[in-house]
Amino acid sequence: MLAIIVGGVGWYLNRPKPWDNRAIKVAYSNEIYSTLSKNFDISGMELEYLVENTTPEDYTLSSTQDTFMILEKGEMRKSTSGLYKVRDSCFIPSRTKIKCSIEASPNFDTSAGIDGFVVFDTVKRFRIDFPKPTTPTPEEKRKAIATFKKFRPDDIK
């Protein structure tokens, strides 16, 4: 009987801890065209998110996170191309909201079929869900590119 109790307690203490998807809350903010070529073509883009740390401890969302996933059609896959990732490590103090960015493909728009992103923090057992970006739509992207192309390099000082 003692062996069963000890075994039960041992199993209970060593069982996998569930993923916490409420500790870090995320809302989409907007897109940022971060890099333009000499011809004013978009060569770098970021998707900005408002990230809220609801815990009593400070948290850093790492840019070296090897558990960054792309969500497509309800399925997750690792971002192996390097086109999508946390742009820079993002420090989020306890009970604070901070804007953090996901680096995105320069070709990204809302028609890309990406439903969002997920980061798993395997140490703290946090699952951080980044919702689907709502901008830029294909039309918004075309307008932005047309606006950029109106500029001439000597217009910028």
Protein Blocks (a to p, Z undefined) as FASTA:
>chain_A
ZZmmmmmmmmmmmpccdddfklpccddfbdcdfbccfkopafbdcdddddddfbfbdcdd
dfklckbccdeehiacddfkopaccfbacdddehiacdddddddfkbcfknopabdcddd
fknopacdddddfbdcfklmmmmmmmmmmpcfklpZZ
